[in-house]
């Protein structure tokens, strides 16, 4: 099996998730290649110790990402840094010729994303954006259902990412609450790719949007005994119109940081005149669907899927799929493409999909702040 040398830039939460997925590569079956993490980089040297302690293959630890890019043992990069840094670091990675899986949103704003897009496109260089939730087996079933034409005329599509950790007004502020680091999108910037990935992959690009933006917590503790302004949006509900004329349908995208009782719930729901389907991570081993014929019964069916991932693994089918499995499946798709495969028909989010989601979020931000419907201006 081919081994691909990886470098990680940004050694926080998601960097550790990738490291764990790579360490468990034996969990997957019939892979073309495997990742080996050989270099790590972070401006906080203490974060890198975890990697050298747990991964014997790490031979470089540096606080300068340019030194990592100069390392010939690094073939591909995973970059997980705050949004404000995307516009500078991603183009440098691309200029180095190394492959990139970058964290969303692929630029703090549309201008940064345009700079990243301008730097991408080198022949043979694989560039993808992180988005793991559609790799749940139930989500894949809904996607296959929609691709098959089983929906008929579409009534509505909804995709949501909800969590409640920010409902606590005494939760200390972090960079995602700072406009100059997170960007003006607020919750949409960090969660938007999660809800836009599948609709864009299925060709459902809204031509216009109306957004309701909510800010409920205006200050947060700064960790030094004071409270400071909490600048970014808490929740966003975007309603877009896909298509035109009698075939047009609404697309609802929800990115909520304050969703009472929710703990990282991702859901996808597609409703049509001939068929409907839905999946939620609240029921990770199931998906629901309905097929309808005129005058027939309208009955939802629920199927238990168990462990049936896109990339086969050693886990028995009777067991349950979870978040760490979704992360590994996303990485399996990226590594499979690096090794010449087709990601079993479902690649990670593409740069163009990331650019399209920026177009949607830019229009949604204008809509929410100006109180009007805004046309989405795509770059193609």
Number of C-alpha atoms within 10 A of each C-alpha: 9 10 14 19 19 24 29 29 25 23 27 15 10 17 19 17 15 21 20 17 22 20 16 11 18 13 14 17 11 10 19 16 19 21 22 21 27 24 27 29 23 20 14 13 13 9 17 24 14 11 22 17 9 12 17 11 13 19 12 17 21 17 16 13 22 14 13 23 23 11 13 9 17 20 20 26 25 25 26 22 20 19 23 19 16 25 20 13 18 27 18 17 24 23 13 13 17 22 22 24 24 24 22 25 27 32 30 26 22 21 12 20 23 17 17 24 19 11 15 20 13 13 7 10 15 21 22 23 25 26 26 21 26 25 24 27 24 30 25 20 21 23 22 13 18 20 11 10 13 19 21 16 16 20 17 17 23 20 23 22 25 21 18 16 16 18 16 11 14 13 14 16 20 14 15 20 23 16 17 14 15 25 23 19 23 26 24 33 26 20 22 26 28 27 25 28 24 22 20 18 16 12 9 18 22 26 18 19 26 22 26 17 23 16 14 13 18 15 18 20 17 16 12 7 7 9 15 14 14 22 21 23 25 23 21 26 19 25 21 26 20 20 15 10 7 7 10 16 20 19 22 22 24 26 29 26 24 23 19 13 12 16 16 18 18 22 22 23 19 23 20 21 15 17 22 25 27 25 27 22 22 13 13 20 22 22 22 18 20 19 19 18 10 8 6 8 10 12 10 14 11 13 11 14 19 18 23 20 20 19 18 14 19 10 15 10 13 12 12 17 22 15 15 14 20 21 21 24 26 28 25 27 23 26 24 20 18 22 18 10 16 14 21 12 9 16 20 26 26 18 20 16 21 26 22 24 27 30 21 27 24 20 22 31 24 18 21 20 11 11 14 14 17 21 19 22 15 15 9 6
